[in-house]
Amino acid sequence: MEGESWVVDSRDKAKMFCQFVTEQAEEGTARIYQIRYGNRSNKQSNALHLMFREVANALNDAGFGQPHPFNKEMEIPYTEESVKTLFFVPISKAMFNKESTRKLDTKELSEASNYMLNAIAQHTGVVIDFPHSLRNL
């Protein structure tokens, strides 16, 4: 990632960041500002998505699929995004009342992941190892 980053964790730092943004806007140069939650690392986020891919692949390999919304006889293979949307997000919402995975802290992420993997194993017999990168959260 190029450019500057700011950790805004107080009112004073928020004012300083707003002043910075205003100064940049007055320069006339286009900037992109992105909100990132400081509750976990990129490595941990990548590991979470690796787990979603591994779950999707394991379910597909075991012959499971999602029913097609218009043709119940047709199945759609699981994907990283469908595992996240269909399994993980509802679990994290029920457990922690958080719809965005970005808002989960590392402990919540670990608990929701364990719950999801255990539920998948219990209901399908498909056992997926917890990604090593998530074990140390």
C-alpha positions as CSV (number, residue, x, y, z in Angstrom):
1,M,0.0,0.0,0.0
2,E,1.4,3.4,-1.0
3,G,0.8,6.7,0.7
4,E,0.1,7.6,4.3
5,S,-1.9,5.8,6.9
6,W,-3.5,7.3,10.0
7,V,-4.6,5.6,13.2
8,V,-7.5,7.7,14.5
9,D,-8.2,6.6,18.1
10,S,-8.9,9.9,19.7
11,R,-10.8,13.2,19.1
12,D,-7.5,15.1,18.7
13,K,-6.3,12.6,16.1
14,A,-9.6,12.8,14.3
15,K,-9.3,16.6,14.1
16,M,-5.7,16.2,12.7
17,F,-6.9,13.8,10.1
18,C,-9.8,16.0,9.1
19,Q,-7.3,18.9,8.7
20,F,-5.0,16.7,6.6
21,V,-8.0,15.7,4.3
22,T,-9.0,19.3,4.0
23,E,-5.5,20.4,3.0
24,Q,-5.3,17.6,0.4
25,A,-8.6,18.6,-1.1
26,E,-7.4,22.2,-1.4
27,E,-4.4,20.9,-3.4
28,G,-6.9,19.6,-6.0
29,T,-5.4,16.2,-6.2
30,A,-7.8,13.3,-6.1
31,R,-7.3,11.0,-3.1
32,I,-8.9,7.7,-2.0
33,Y,-9.5,7.3,1.7
34,Q,-10.3,3.8,2.9
35,I,-11.7,2.8,6.3
36,R,-10.0,-0.2,7.8
37,Y,-10.8,-1.5,11.2
38,G,-7.7,-2.0,13.4
39,N,-8.9,-5.3,15.0
40,R,-6.9,-7.8,12.9
41,S,-4.1,-8.0,10.4
42,N,-4.2,-8.5,6.7
43,K,-2.6,-11.9,7.2
44,Q,-5.5,-12.9,9.5
45,S,-8.1,-11.6,7.0
46,N,-6.3,-13.6,4.2
47,A,-6.3,-16.7,6.4
48,L,-10.1,-16.3,7.0
49,H,-10.7,-16.2,3.2
50,L,-8.4,-19.2,2.7
51,M,-10.6,-21.0,5.2
52,F,-13.7,-20.1,3.2
53,R,-12.0,-21.4,0.0
54,E,-11.0,-24.6,1.7
55,V,-14.5,-25.2,3.0
56,A,-16.0,-24.5,-0.4
57,N,-13.6,-27.0,-2.1
58,A,-14.1,-29.6,0.6
59,L,-17.9,-29.4,0.3
60,N,-17.8,-29.5,-3.5
61,D,-15.4,-32.5,-3.4
62,A,-17.7,-34.3,-1.0
63,G,-20.6,-33.9,-3.5
64,F,-22.4,-31.1,-1.7
65,G,-23.8,-28.0,-3.5
66,Q,-26.2,-25.2,-3.1
67,P,-29.7,-25.6,-4.6
68,H,-30.3,-23.4,-7.6
69,P,-32.9,-20.7,-6.8
70,F,-35.0,-21.5,-9.9
71,N,-34.3,-25.2,-10.5
72,K,-34.2,-27.2,-7.3
73,E,-32.8,-30.2,-9.2
74,M,-29.7,-28.3,-10.2
75,E,-26.9,-27.6,-7.7
76,I,-24.4,-24.7,-7.8
77,P,-20.9,-25.4,-6.5
78,Y,-19.8,-23.6,-3.3
79,T,-17.4,-20.7,-3.6
80,E,-15.4,-18.7,-1.1
81,E,-18.1,-15.9,-1.2
82,S,-21.0,-18.3,-0.8
83,V,-19.4,-20.0,2.2
84,K,-18.9,-16.6,3.8
85,T,-22.4,-15.4,3.0
86,L,-24.4,-18.5,3.7
87,F,-22.5,-19.9,6.7
88,F,-20.1,-17.5,8.3
89,V,-22.0,-14.2,8.3
90,P,-25.2,-15.7,9.8
91,I,-23.1,-17.3,12.5
92,S,-21.1,-14.2,13.4
93,K,-24.4,-12.2,13.4
94,A,-26.0,-14.6,15.8
95,M,-23.0,-14.9,18.0
96,F,-21.8,-11.3,18.1
97,N,-24.5,-9.2,16.4
98,K,-22.0,-8.2,13.8
99,E,-22.9,-8.5,10.1
100,S,-19.5,-7.4,8.8
101,T,-16.6,-9.8,9.2
102,R,-14.3,-6.8,9.3
103,K,-15.9,-5.8,12.7
104,L,-15.0,-9.1,14.3
105,D,-12.0,-9.0,16.7
106,T,-9.6,-11.8,16.6
107,K,-11.3,-13.7,19.5
108,E,-14.7,-13.4,17.8
109,L,-13.3,-14.4,14.5
110,S,-11.7,-17.5,16.0
111,E,-14.9,-18.5,17.9
112,A,-17.2,-18.0,14.9
113,S,-14.8,-20.0,12.6
114,N,-14.6,-22.9,15.1
115,Y,-18.4,-22.9,15.4
116,M,-18.8,-22.9,11.6
117,L,-16.3,-25.7,11.0
118,N,-17.8,-27.8,13.8
119,A,-21.4,-27.3,12.4
120,I,-20.2,-28.2,8.9
121,A,-18.5,-31.4,10.2
122,Q,-21.6,-32.3,12.2
123,H,-24.1,-31.8,9.4
124,T,-22.1,-33.0,6.4
125,G,-19.3,-35.2,7.8
126,V,-16.9,-32.9,6.0
127,V,-14.0,-32.1,8.3
128,I,-11.8,-29.1,7.5
129,D,-8.6,-28.3,9.4
130,F,-8.6,-24.9,10.9
131,P,-6.0,-22.8,8.9
132,H,-2.8,-22.5,10.8
133,S,-2.8,-18.7,10.3
134,L,-6.1,-18.5,12.3
135,R,-5.0,-20.8,15.1
136,N,-2.9,-18.2,16.7
137,L,-5.5,-15.4,16.7
